[in-house]
């Protein structure tokens, strides 16, 4: 089986495959890939066994991340919660063996530190090593809305949603620059609270530009002050919760439960079948419990990795540890600058 590469932003055949393949997600979309390229200057490529000139039958998309800090590697895909190979039925094992052989040739040519696949499906037949583990939560919307509400935790969700409604919070939704500005202010506050560096503002600005109406910001205000926000992406009948942020001074108003219920109501009304609540690191118990309280189904997954024998797979937890030491020392105006410097090395 011959393997070739193509540029997913230059060849429309990739968009066609993403549009029809059942395993495709919002992270396969050209808009997500374009935002990565604009913000971090990563080099995207797709491996395929399809000969030139034929409709694309399969594809495994990567970004080549080059960093003098974290090394050169192929990641499928940076900052995506999951990104499955798009393969033909019945050809999975054979195609993945061919992809892996191509990747091994790249280890010598590119001096790759490792290859990372961020799979949502089971990868046990692909003979890659298990890498970083994480939880993935999904909320089923193919049931009456009242049943979805009854599945929420009574004290931590249902009562707090009713409390937020009594507090007369103002709700806004859209994809405009004003909402993005207020959303990013809350991102910076939240990341500092967790001793983390905020993502670059350009990342969100480019997502907004590249994803179009597939991106939505939902924001809650009290007396004109932004107190909580979530950013979601949509692919077919799946809504993906990607980012959430809040001001801890107003947590008593239950802005986040309020916004998640608005997200559920509006997604259900729009005909969505599920909300993908995204990945949670296994050591982030607070986030895992919050998603559990939404009545979501939780599954355990592992990223898959391949690396040369002389090199070790070192996931990027060390970046988090450095941030936890450095962030408390930085003034607030310096945090976005730190994000612009650091994030392209994290991918």
One Martini backbone bead per residue (centre of mass of N, CA, C, O) as a GRO file, in nm:
protein
  347
    1UNK     BB    1   0.093   0.039   0.026
    2UNK     BB    2   0.060   0.365  -0.070
    3UNK     BB    3   0.193   0.671   0.061
    4UNK     BB    4   0.064   1.000   0.094
    5UNK     BB    5   0.056   1.357   0.077
    6UNK     BB    6  -0.146   1.638   0.197
    7UNK     BB    7  -0.315   1.948   0.186
    8UNK     BB    8  -0.603   2.038   0.361
    9UNK     BB    9  -0.605   2.355   0.248
   10UNK     BB   10  -0.574   2.282  -0.081
   11UNK     BB   11  -0.756   2.019  -0.074
   12UNK     BB   12  -1.092   1.934  -0.122
   13UNK     BB   13  -1.092   1.629  -0.049
   14UNK     BB   14  -1.091   1.667   0.258
   15UNK     BB   15  -1.365   1.804   0.293
   16UNK     BB   16  -1.526   1.571   0.168
   17UNK     BB   17  -1.450   1.358   0.379
   18UNK     BB   18  -1.553   1.509   0.631
   19UNK     BB   19  -1.855   1.533   0.533
   20UNK     BB   20  -1.896   1.191   0.513
   21UNK     BB   21  -1.756   1.090   0.762
   22UNK     BB   22  -1.850   0.940   1.065
   23UNK     BB   23  -1.563   1.018   1.230
   24UNK     BB   24  -1.597   1.304   1.205
   25UNK     BB   25  -1.501   1.626   1.327
   26UNK     BB   26  -1.437   1.949   1.411
   27UNK     BB   27  -1.116   1.887   1.407
   28UNK     BB   28  -1.118   1.827   1.083
   29UNK     BB   29  -1.168   2.096   1.006
   30UNK     BB   30  -1.035   2.348   0.822
   31UNK     BB   31  -1.082   2.572   1.035
   32UNK     BB   32  -0.906   2.452   1.261
   33UNK     BB   33  -0.645   2.430   1.096
   34UNK     BB   34  -0.623   2.729   1.015
   35UNK     BB   35  -0.598   2.839   1.305
   36UNK     BB   36  -0.331   2.695   1.367
   37UNK     BB   37  -0.165   2.829   1.142
   38UNK     BB   38  -0.212   3.131   1.211
   39UNK     BB   39  -0.111   3.114   1.516
   40UNK     BB   40   0.146   2.872   1.505
   41UNK     BB   41   0.267   2.765   1.226
   42UNK     BB   42   0.175   2.503   1.143
   43UNK     BB   43   0.208   2.189   0.963
   44UNK     BB   44  -0.007   2.045   0.750
   45UNK     BB   45  -0.111   1.689   0.715
   46UNK     BB   46  -0.201   1.407   0.500
   47UNK     BB   47  -0.261   1.071   0.515
   48UNK     BB   48  -0.276   0.849   0.221
   49UNK     BB   49  -0.388   0.577  -0.010
   50UNK     BB   50  -0.484   0.765  -0.224
   51UNK     BB   51  -0.472   0.833  -0.531
   52UNK     BB   52  -0.437   1.056  -0.750
   53UNK     BB   53  -0.762   1.179  -0.862
   54UNK     BB   54  -0.917   1.056  -0.628
   55UNK     BB   55  -1.132   0.996  -0.406
   56UNK     BB   56  -1.118   1.017  -0.080
   57UNK     BB   57  -1.086   0.735   0.153
   58UNK     BB   58  -0.846   0.844   0.340
   59UNK     BB   59  -0.724   0.985   0.668
   60UNK     BB   60  -0.438   1.143   0.844
   61UNK     BB   61  -0.411   1.410   1.056
   62UNK     BB   62  -0.159   1.669   1.090
   63UNK     BB   63   0.090   1.838   1.286
   64UNK     BB   64   0.386   2.013   1.263
   65UNK     BB   65   0.592   2.046   1.548
   66UNK     BB   66   0.822   2.315   1.606
   67UNK     BB   67   1.071   2.302   1.877
   68UNK     BB   68   1.331   2.406   2.094
   69UNK     BB   69   1.187   2.283   2.353
   70UNK     BB   70   0.989   2.013   2.249
   71UNK     BB   71   1.029   1.960   1.965
   72UNK     BB   72   0.969   1.735   1.705
   73UNK     BB   73   0.627   1.668   1.590
   74UNK     BB   74   0.334   1.465   1.556
   75UNK     BB   75  -0.008   1.591   1.564
   76UNK     BB   76  -0.354   1.450   1.630
   77UNK     BB   77  -0.438   1.742   1.723
   78UNK     BB   78  -0.382   2.038   1.823
   79UNK     BB   79  -0.608   2.107   2.086
   80UNK     BB   80  -0.751   1.846   2.057
   81UNK     BB   81  -0.947   1.606   2.204
   82UNK     BB   82  -0.998   1.464   1.916
   83UNK     BB   83  -0.862   1.248   1.623
   84UNK     BB   84  -0.959   1.046   1.397
   85UNK     BB   85  -0.926   0.830   1.170
   86UNK     BB   86  -1.012   0.816   0.819
   87UNK     BB   87  -1.160   0.511   0.732
   88UNK     BB   88  -1.212   0.222   0.586
   89UNK     BB   89  -1.406  -0.030   0.578
   90UNK     BB   90  -1.191  -0.310   0.643
   91UNK     BB   91  -0.896  -0.117   0.642
   92UNK     BB   92  -0.767  -0.037   0.912
   93UNK     BB   93  -0.516  -0.215   0.969
   94UNK     BB   94  -0.368  -0.181   0.700
   95UNK     BB   95  -0.353   0.131   0.700
   96UNK     BB   96  -0.209   0.169   0.976
   97UNK     BB   97   0.046   0.015   0.899
   98UNK     BB   98   0.123   0.208   0.670
   99UNK     BB   99   0.138   0.464   0.838
  100UNK     BB  100   0.354   0.364   1.038
  101UNK     BB  101   0.577   0.320   0.829
  102UNK     BB  102   0.593   0.615   0.745
  103UNK     BB  103   0.661   0.730   1.027
  104UNK     BB  104   0.930   0.578   1.062
  105UNK     BB  105   1.072   0.730   0.830
  106UNK     BB  106   1.049   1.013   0.978
  107UNK     BB  107   1.235   0.975   1.219
  108UNK     BB  108   1.498   0.993   1.046
  109UNK     BB  109   1.442   1.253   0.870
  110UNK     BB  110   1.314   1.452   1.122
  111UNK     BB  111   1.366   1.387   1.421
  112UNK     BB  112   1.144   1.273   1.591
  113UNK     BB  113   1.016   1.243   1.905
  114UNK     BB  114   0.700   1.207   1.820
  115UNK     BB  115   0.378   1.045   1.796
  116UNK     BB  116   0.030   1.171   1.812
  117UNK     BB  117  -0.285   1.021   1.895
  118UNK     BB  118  -0.630   1.151   1.922
  119UNK     BB  119  -0.842   0.926   2.029
  120UNK     BB  120  -1.182   0.798   2.060
  121UNK     BB  121  -1.123   0.533   1.970
  122UNK     BB  122  -1.013   0.227   1.953
  123UNK     BB  123  -0.640   0.141   1.940
  124UNK     BB  124  -0.549  -0.170   1.987
  125UNK     BB  125  -0.493  -0.251   1.665
  126UNK     BB  126  -0.227  -0.039   1.614
  127UNK     BB  127   0.043  -0.071   1.792
  128UNK     BB  128   0.040   0.142   1.992
  129UNK     BB  129   0.100   0.340   2.251
  130UNK     BB  130   0.012   0.438   2.550
  131UNK     BB  131  -0.069   0.740   2.673
  132UNK     BB  132  -0.245   0.977   2.763
  133UNK     BB  133  -0.499   1.011   2.990
  134UNK     BB  134  -0.870   1.038   2.966
  135UNK     BB  135  -1.176   1.204   2.982
  136UNK     BB  136  -1.504   1.153   2.828
  137UNK     BB  137  -1.790   1.358   2.771
  138UNK     BB  138  -2.142   1.276   2.706
  139UNK     BB  139  -2.457   1.421   2.597
  140UNK     BB  140  -2.774   1.314   2.565
  141UNK     BB  141  -3.050   1.443   2.336
  142UNK     BB  142  -3.235   1.174   2.268
  143UNK     BB  143  -3.453   1.334   2.463
  144UNK     BB  144  -3.633   1.476   2.670
  145UNK     BB  145  -3.583   1.766   2.837
  146UNK     BB  146  -3.689   1.673   3.114
  147UNK     BB  147  -3.491   1.433   3.129
  148UNK     BB  148  -3.233   1.593   3.125
  149UNK     BB  149  -3.290   1.757   3.383
  150UNK     BB  150  -3.324   1.506   3.575
  151UNK     BB  151  -3.007   1.425   3.524
  152UNK     BB  152  -2.935   1.638   3.702
  153UNK     BB  153  -2.805   1.759   3.966
  154UNK     BB  154  -2.994   1.876   4.213
  155UNK     BB  155  -2.795   2.074   4.369
  156UNK     BB  156  -2.557   2.154   4.149
  157UNK     BB  157  -2.788   2.227   3.919
  158UNK     BB  158  -3.093   2.268   3.944
  159UNK     BB  159  -3.088   2.482   4.178
  160UNK     BB  160  -2.883   2.677   4.038
  161UNK     BB  161  -3.051   2.744   3.794
  162UNK     BB  162  -3.290   2.868   3.950
  163UNK     BB  163  -3.120   3.081   4.090
  164UNK     BB  164  -3.022   3.229   3.833
  165UNK     BB  165  -3.307   3.309   3.739
  166UNK     BB  166  -3.366   3.489   3.995
  167UNK     BB  167  -3.107   3.686   3.930
  168UNK     BB  168  -3.131   3.806   3.642
  169UNK     BB  169  -2.965   3.718   3.414
  170UNK     BB  170  -2.780   3.803   3.139
  171UNK     BB  171  -2.815   3.687   2.799
  172UNK     BB  172  -2.563   3.592   2.553
  173UNK     BB  173  -2.530   3.539   2.188
  174UNK     BB  174  -2.246   3.465   1.961
  175UNK     BB  175  -1.982   3.600   1.699
  176UNK     BB  176  -1.846   3.854   1.824
  177UNK     BB  177  -1.609   4.083   1.934
  178UNK     BB  178  -1.736   4.162   2.204
  179UNK     BB  179  -1.766   3.877   2.318
  180UNK     BB  180  -1.470   3.799   2.287
  181UNK     BB  181  -1.353   4.004   2.481
  182UNK     BB  182  -1.509   3.908   2.735
  183UNK     BB  183  -1.419   3.618   2.723
  184UNK     BB  184  -1.108   3.672   2.752
  185UNK     BB  185  -1.117   3.802   3.027
  186UNK     BB  186  -1.216   3.535   3.163
  187UNK     BB  187  -0.983   3.357   3.080
  188UNK     BB  188  -0.763   3.508   3.237
  189UNK     BB  189  -0.889   3.473   3.516
  190UNK     BB  190  -0.903   3.162   3.517
  191UNK     BB  191  -0.607   3.089   3.464
  192UNK     BB  192  -0.495   3.226   3.711
  193UNK     BB  193  -0.655   3.062   3.922
  194UNK     BB  194  -0.501   2.789   3.791
  195UNK     BB  195  -0.205   2.853   3.713
  196UNK     BB  196  -0.238   2.959   3.403
  197UNK     BB  197  -0.191   3.017   3.077
  198UNK     BB  198  -0.321   3.191   2.837
  199UNK     BB  199  -0.437   3.199   2.553
  200UNK     BB  200  -0.422   3.344   2.273
  201UNK     BB  201  -0.615   3.574   2.126
  202UNK     BB  202  -0.565   3.481   1.831
  203UNK     BB  203  -0.696   3.206   1.856
  204UNK     BB  204  -0.991   3.309   1.887
  205UNK     BB  205  -0.998   3.495   1.645
  206UNK     BB  206  -0.940   3.265   1.436
  207UNK     BB  207  -1.175   3.087   1.504
  208UNK     BB  208  -1.392   3.292   1.433
  209UNK     BB  209  -1.300   3.324   1.132
  210UNK     BB  210  -1.289   3.001   1.047
  211UNK     BB  211  -1.578   2.883   1.168
  212UNK     BB  212  -1.799   3.072   1.200
  213UNK     BB  213  -2.121   2.941   1.265
  214UNK     BB  214  -1.972   2.704   1.444
  215UNK     BB  215  -1.944   2.939   1.646
  216UNK     BB  216  -2.012   2.995   2.006
  217UNK     BB  217  -2.108   3.247   2.239
  218UNK     BB  218  -2.174   3.235   2.593
  219UNK     BB  219  -2.317   3.493   2.815
  220UNK     BB  220  -2.300   3.623   3.149
  221UNK     BB  221  -2.475   3.881   3.334
  222UNK     BB  222  -2.425   4.138   3.599
  223UNK     BB  223  -2.476   4.452   3.576
  224UNK     BB  224  -2.283   4.431   3.300
  225UNK     BB  225  -2.114   4.190   3.405
  226UNK     BB  226  -1.896   3.953   3.329
  227UNK     BB  227  -1.917   3.603   3.472
  228UNK     BB  228  -1.971   3.404   3.215
  229UNK     BB  229  -1.841   3.148   2.974
  230UNK     BB  230  -1.888   2.988   2.647
  231UNK     BB  231  -1.735   2.771   2.396
  232UNK     BB  232  -1.860   2.651   2.081
  233UNK     BB  233  -1.891   2.370   1.856
  234UNK     BB  234  -2.002   2.253   1.524
  235UNK     BB  235  -2.098   1.907   1.408
  236UNK     BB  236  -2.364   1.859   1.291
  237UNK     BB  237  -2.514   1.688   1.576
  238UNK     BB  238  -2.262   1.822   1.728
  239UNK     BB  239  -2.174   1.968   2.034
  240UNK     BB  240  -1.882   2.152   2.141
  241UNK     BB  241  -1.724   2.182   2.436
  242UNK     BB  242  -1.427   2.386   2.484
  243UNK     BB  243  -1.487   2.659   2.661
  244UNK     BB  244  -1.445   2.791   3.002
  245UNK     BB  245  -1.552   3.079   3.213
  246UNK     BB  246  -1.485   3.276   3.523
  247UNK     BB  247  -1.590   3.469   3.806
  248UNK     BB  248  -1.549   3.403   4.139
  249UNK     BB  249  -1.714   3.648   4.262
  250UNK     BB  250  -1.994   3.507   4.104
  251UNK     BB  251  -2.062   3.203   4.182
  252UNK     BB  252  -2.331   3.243   4.347
  253UNK     BB  253  -2.499   3.287   4.062
  254UNK     BB  254  -2.461   3.043   3.857
  255UNK     BB  255  -2.348   3.083   3.558
  256UNK     BB  256  -2.264   2.801   3.450
  257UNK     BB  257  -2.525   2.638   3.482
  258UNK     BB  258  -2.691   2.836   3.316
  259UNK     BB  259  -2.530   2.801   3.045
  260UNK     BB  260  -2.566   2.493   3.014
  261UNK     BB  261  -2.872   2.503   2.990
  262UNK     BB  262  -2.879   2.679   2.741
  263UNK     BB  263  -2.718   2.484   2.567
  264UNK     BB  264  -2.917   2.251   2.584
  265UNK     BB  265  -3.172   2.389   2.479
  266UNK     BB  266  -3.054   2.490   2.202
  267UNK     BB  267  -2.950   2.219   2.094
  268UNK     BB  268  -3.217   2.072   2.099
  269UNK     BB  269  -3.375   2.277   1.914
  270UNK     BB  270  -3.155   2.227   1.669
  271UNK     BB  271  -3.107   1.891   1.666
  272UNK     BB  272  -2.919   1.776   1.857
  273UNK     BB  273  -2.775   1.465   1.986
  274UNK     BB  274  -2.507   1.599   2.119
  275UNK     BB  275  -2.270   1.669   2.385
  276UNK     BB  276  -1.937   1.752   2.378
  277UNK     BB  277  -1.742   1.795   2.679
  278UNK     BB  278  -1.477   1.671   2.664
  279UNK     BB  279  -1.176   1.671   2.806
  280UNK     BB  280  -1.015   1.523   3.102
  281UNK     BB  281  -0.798   1.518   3.324
  282UNK     BB  282  -0.738   1.285   3.569
  283UNK     BB  283  -0.645   1.526   3.786
  284UNK     BB  284  -0.936   1.680   3.724
  285UNK     BB  285  -1.181   1.645   3.940
  286UNK     BB  286  -1.361   1.895   3.919
  287UNK     BB  287  -1.438   1.864   3.616
  288UNK     BB  288  -1.548   1.578   3.627
  289UNK     BB  289  -1.777   1.635   3.832
  290UNK     BB  290  -1.925   1.850   3.672
  291UNK     BB  291  -1.996   1.657   3.433
  292UNK     BB  292  -2.142   1.448   3.600
  293UNK     BB  293  -2.373   1.655   3.692
  294UNK     BB  294  -2.489   1.655   3.382
  295UNK     BB  295  -2.529   1.341   3.297
  296UNK     BB  296  -2.281   1.224   3.173
  297UNK     BB  297  -2.089   1.023   2.980
  298UNK     BB  298  -1.810   0.820   3.084
  299UNK     BB  299  -1.480   0.785   2.933
  300UNK     BB  300  -1.184   0.605   2.872
  301UNK     BB  301  -0.871   0.728   2.742
  302UNK     BB  302  -0.598   0.714   2.494
  303UNK     BB  303  -0.334   0.814   2.374
  304UNK     BB  304  -0.125   0.762   2.092
  305UNK     BB  305   0.214   0.635   2.055
  306UNK     BB  306   0.530   0.711   1.882
  307UNK     BB  307   0.881   0.615   1.927
  308UNK     BB  308   1.188   0.605   1.961
  309UNK     BB  309   1.384   0.413   2.161
  310UNK     BB  310   1.579   0.665   2.261
  311UNK     BB  311   1.301   0.791   2.322
  312UNK     BB  312   1.074   0.981   2.513
  313UNK     BB  313   0.757   1.013   2.625
  314UNK     BB  314   0.668   1.363   2.692
  315UNK     BB  315   0.443   1.508   2.818
  316UNK     BB  316   0.312   1.852   2.896
  317UNK     BB  317   0.313   1.883   3.218
  318UNK     BB  318   0.563   2.069   3.263
  319UNK     BB  319   0.424   2.326   3.173
  320UNK     BB  320   0.228   2.339   3.409
  321UNK     BB  321   0.441   2.353   3.633
  322UNK     BB  322   0.572   2.613   3.543
  323UNK     BB  323   0.315   2.787   3.555
  324UNK     BB  324   0.258   2.751   3.862
  325UNK     BB  325   0.522   2.918   3.933
  326UNK     BB  326   0.494   3.183   3.744
  327UNK     BB  327   0.209   3.317   3.741
  328UNK     BB  328   0.206   3.448   4.036
  329UNK     BB  329   0.449   3.657   3.936
  330UNK     BB  330   0.259   3.782   3.731
  331UNK     BB  331   0.120   4.021   3.576
  332UNK     BB  332  -0.168   4.043   3.408
  333UNK     BB  333  -0.057   4.180   3.136
  334UNK     BB  334   0.158   3.928   3.090
  335UNK     BB  335  -0.008   3.671   3.020
  336UNK     BB  336  -0.067   3.690   2.712
  337UNK     BB  337   0.231   3.695   2.634
  338UNK     BB  338   0.300   3.417   2.748
  339UNK     BB  339   0.103   3.267   2.560
  340UNK     BB  340   0.238   3.344   2.290
  341UNK     BB  341   0.508   3.198   2.361
  342UNK     BB  342   0.416   2.898   2.466
  343UNK     BB  343   0.188   2.749   2.288
  344UNK     BB  344   0.353   2.660   2.033
  345UNK     BB  345   0.513   2.438   2.222
  346UNK     BB  346   0.262   2.248   2.316
  347UNK     BB  347   0.065   2.113   2.077
   0.00000   0.00000   0.00000
